[in-house]
Amino acid sequence: MGIHFDAAERVFCLDTPRSSYRIGLTDAEGFVTHLYYGSRVPDSNLRQTLWYGFERPTVYGETGDQVRFTGSIPSEYPTAGVGDFGTPCLAVETADGGRACALRYAGHRIYGGKPKLNGLPATFGSESDCTTLEIDCVDAVLQLEVTLCYTAFENLDAITRSARITNRADAPARLTSALSACLDMPNRDFDLMTLYGFWSNERMPCRRPIAWGRQGVASERGISSHEENPFLAVMEHSATQTQGQVYAMSFVYSGNFLAEAALTQKEQLRLVMGIHPNGFCWTLEKDEAFQTPEAVLVFSDTGLAGMTHTFHDLYREHLIRGAYRDKARPSLVNNWEATYFDFDTEKLLSIARTAAKSGIEMFVLDDGWFGERNDDTNSLGDWFVNEKKLPGGLKYLSDEIHKLGMQFGIWMEPEMVSPDSELYRAHPDYALQNPGRVPTLSRHQLVLDLSRQDVRDCIYAQIHAVLSSARIDYVKWDMNRPLANVWSAQLPADRQGELYHRYMLGVYELQERMLTDFPHLLLENCCSGGGRFDPGMLYYSPQIWTSDNTEAVDRLRIQEGTALVYPLSSMGAHVAACPSHTNRRVTPFATRGLVSLCGCFGYELDLTKLTESELNEIPGQLENYHTYGDIFRTGDYYRIASFAENGEYDVMMAVSKDQKTAAIVYVQVLSREKHPSPVIYPQGLDKTVRYRDSLTGTVLSGAGWMYGGMALPQMQGDYLGKLIILQATEA
Ligand code: DGJ
C-alpha cells in the first residue's frame, strides 16, 4: 500500500517508488497542511523543515493569535478570505455576500484502487496499481464539505489529486474558484518550465528562472489551447535531461485552466492548477457537489527524462483506453493537404488505390464531404453526405476502400455550426452567443452550446446516423475555433459562469457516447492542429493531431515539446507534400518519413502526384513503421540532441521496455562542412548487454555505447536523416 496514516504523528504518508508526499494535521486546529514532497524518505513527521513554529499556526486568526501578513502555513487546499494571501484553491461566495472559507480536517479513508470522476476524464488503476486517500474537511460556518482525493501509484512516481465540494447548507453556495491541486514548498533556486505556442507551432518548451510574484500559464479560450498547455514544471536550476529534481503538474482537462507558480518574499513557492477562476462560478444547492478535474503530480530525481517517462507510462497505461490502447495504429493517408475541399469520388479513390498498392492501411476523408461544403463558409452542423460530390454516399466510398483492403475513416467537427447551415437556420439559439451582440465568428463558424442536452442529442443523433451509414473505422474529431461571446440561452443569469465547464462536460459526454456505441472506432482528436493536445482528450482518443504544421524541420521542435509530457503513441505525425504548405520548406521524402516514424505514422499528400522514386520509398517507410513503430509506441523516449538548442541537428531515441532494441532517429538539419561528426551519448541501454549498430555493424556493450558515445554518420547536405538501430546480440 502506497499510503498510510501515522496516527501518532497525525501524518498521511504517500509513497511511490522514488517519491514521498507528507500531509500533516495540526493538533489544535485540524488544518490540513503540506509537509513534504520530494525524494523518497522513510520518515513521517517532516515538520522540522517548516520555517516557523508549526504547532501554533496563526494564519487563520481563529486561535486567538494574530494573522501573519506574509506567507502562511503550507496548505494542501488553501481557501480565500481568512488570511492565506496566496492564490486560493477554493473561493466561496455565500448568499449573504460573505467570501470567507476555512477548512478543518473531519475524517479520512484509505483504500486500494481509484474512483472514477463522474463525467470527467481521469487516470484509472486497479487495487494493485494504486491506493487512494480521501481527506474530508469541513467549514462548519458555511456547512461546506470538501473531500481532497489523492491517489499514489505503486510503480510510477505519480500522485493524482482532485477535490469534491459539497454544500450541506440550506442556502446555495457559489464557488468562484475551485482548483484541483496546490503544492506549497520552500523555493530552491528553481526554474519554471511550460509549453507555449500558437497555431502551427504548438508546445514549444520554455524554461526560465522563477521570479518574485505570480507567474505561469493559462487558457481562457474554452480549449486548452495552442498558446499554453496545461502543464507546468519547476526544477532545480542545475537540472538537466538526466539529472536533478523536477516537480511537474499536468491537468487532465481540455478547457480553461490556470497553472501558476508564485514565489513570495519569504521564499515560499506555491504551485496551483485547476479550472481558471476567470469566467467561472458554480452554484451548489443543498447537498449538491462539484467535482474538480484531476491534476497529476510527478516527481523526478533523474531530470526531465525521468519526468517524461513517468508521464508517458502513466498516460499510456492509466489514461488512454479503448481498442487501440495497446495496439499498433494503422498507417493512414489523409486527403486534407492533398485536395482540401476540391475532391470527388474518383479523385479520392485514385489516392486510395495508390495508397493500397503502397501498403498504406487506412484512408481518411477529411473536411468537405457533407452538406453543401465546398469551402469553409458553410454546412457545419449538417452532418449528411453531399451526394453531388460523393454519389452513393459514404457507404459506396467506404465499400470501395475496404475492397482495396484498407480501413476507412472520416473527419467531423461536431462542436460547431455554420450560420449558413440548415441546423442554424432552424435553431439559431443552439449557438453560444450573447443576445444583442454581433456574433463572434471565426473561420465563419460559431460554437454549439453543448452545455445543453437537447443540442447534444441533436448532434449525437447525426453522428450516430453517419457512423451507422457505412463501415467507418476511424473518426478525426476536429474543433477549429476558441470560444468567445459565450452565453447560453438555457442557463439563468446567475449560472452563466458555469457555461465553460458545462461545455467541456458536454464534449466529454458526446465522445463517451460515441465510443460506447462504436467501441471499435479509432478516435483522433484535433483542434485546428494541436490546440487541444491535453490529457483530457487522451482519455477518449489514443492519438491527437499534433499540429497543422506538417513540415519535418518545424515538426522536430513541435514533437520534442509535445513528447516532454505526451507519449509518442499519441502524436499524429504525417509525411506531407513539398514545398511544405505551412512554411514552403523543401526536405527529402526520406527525412519526412523519419520524423513521422516517431509518432502515429501517416501521409498527408496527394500520393498520385509523387515521383516514382518517392512512391518507391513508401514500402520501406512502412516497413520501418511496422518493424520499429512499437518501440516508439511502447518504449522509453530519450531526447538526445535538440535542434532547437544546438541549431544544427536533432537526435531522438526510443528503447524497447525489454532493452533489447533501440531506435535512434538522427536529422542533420544544417550541415557543417569539414566538421567532425557530432558524438552522441545514447541512453537507456542495458549496460551489460551487447548491441550491434545497424549502420556500421559495430558491437559494444550498453555501457560502451552510453559512456563511450556514438559518432553520427557523415552526410553531405541539409535536412538529411538516418535511422540507427541498436539491436541486442549474443556476439
Ligand atoms: C484543421 C485540422 O487541423 C486539419 O488537419 C484539417 O482537418 C482542417 N481543420 C479541416 O478543416
Boltz pocket constraint, residues with backbone or C-beta under 6 A from the ligand:
constraints:
  - pocket:
      binder: B
      contacts: [[A, 336], [A, 366], [A, 367], [A, 411], [A, 478], [A, 480], [A, 526], [A, 527], [A, 528], [A, 529], [A, 530], [A, 545], [A, 547], [A, 548]]
      max_distance: 6.0
